[in-house]
Amino acid sequence: MTNVLSNPSFDDATRRDALYRGDVMVYGATPATLALVQFTRDLVEEAFAGRDPQVAQYEMDVTEFAALLADLKPRFIHHPRCKELLPAILEERGCDLERTYFDVPRLRTSTSDDYLTTGIAFAFHPHRDTWYSAPMCQTNWWMPVYPVTPDNVMAFHPKYMTEGVRNGSRRYDYDEWNRTSRFVAASQIGRDTRDQPTPEEPVELDPQVRVVPEVGGMMVFSGNQLHSSVPNTSGRTRYSIDFRVVDIDDVAAGRGSRNVDSECSGTSLRDFRRCTDLAPMPEELAAQYDGRAVVGV
């Protein structure tokens, strides 16, 4: 069973345990999330130079649109303001900032009607972040920048929280991906040729769960939750922010979701920074996750 909990009042440790079991949390907008929304809108609207970003796809050649995103997204990801706002959001949600580490936020786009679904605006097939070398204790935090609808968000496929899917994660190595594939996203227009972990057997998309937060609202779920991009038929490009979080005590103890099917190599843990001072994840902890994942742990 997947429970969707609205504004739960329990502490962060209880929340993490529920997320690891497959529950999804939804929180309303707060001062810190709305500050991140406004900052993001300012960057996006400046980049589109007077066009409405939600419908600009109908006025722009797809190559021009992809090039704009290729410049915009890294500027957002690496902007120092994000590193100020993300800890503030986590503090509002009761995280211990000394024990909590986050990865850089991503600005995601989902264009409507198959305009651009590859590369810089990749439409994700059913997948788990843990197929991409995320630790089993990773939680994902997702929020819309403009209003969203059920036909342009993401879908969870809850039966697979405890059921494995044959997939290509055994070919995925995090260091190799960073070296050869991450930085060519903008060139993948029409067809994405990068070898990404995908299901290698049919996946039952239903029953599925779609959560539609308000602008500045936050959805939180396990990185081991199987989820996918909903085919966008809304007529508007969806802009959203997501970032990843781990608790260092769970990293050290090996706590997290049960691994039912991930066989990737390497770890993304070296990308995480401590909320209080941006110190990196201690190398001795990250190194423990470098080997190939073991199915069934």
Secondary structure, DSSP 8 states (H G I E B T S, - for coil): ---EEES--S-HHHHHHHHHHT-EEEE---HHHHHHHHHHHHHHHHHHTTS-TTTGGGTS-HHHHHHHHHHHHHHHHT-HHHHHHHHHHHHHTT--TTTEEE---EEEEE-STTSS-SGGG----SB-GGGGT--TT-EEEEEESS---TTSSEEE-GGGGSS---BSGGG-BHHHHHHHTGGGGGG--SS--S----BSS-----S-EE----TT-EEEEETTS-EEE----SSS-EEEEEEEEEEHHHHHHT-SS--SS---BS-SGGG-EETTT--B--HHHHHTT-S---TT-
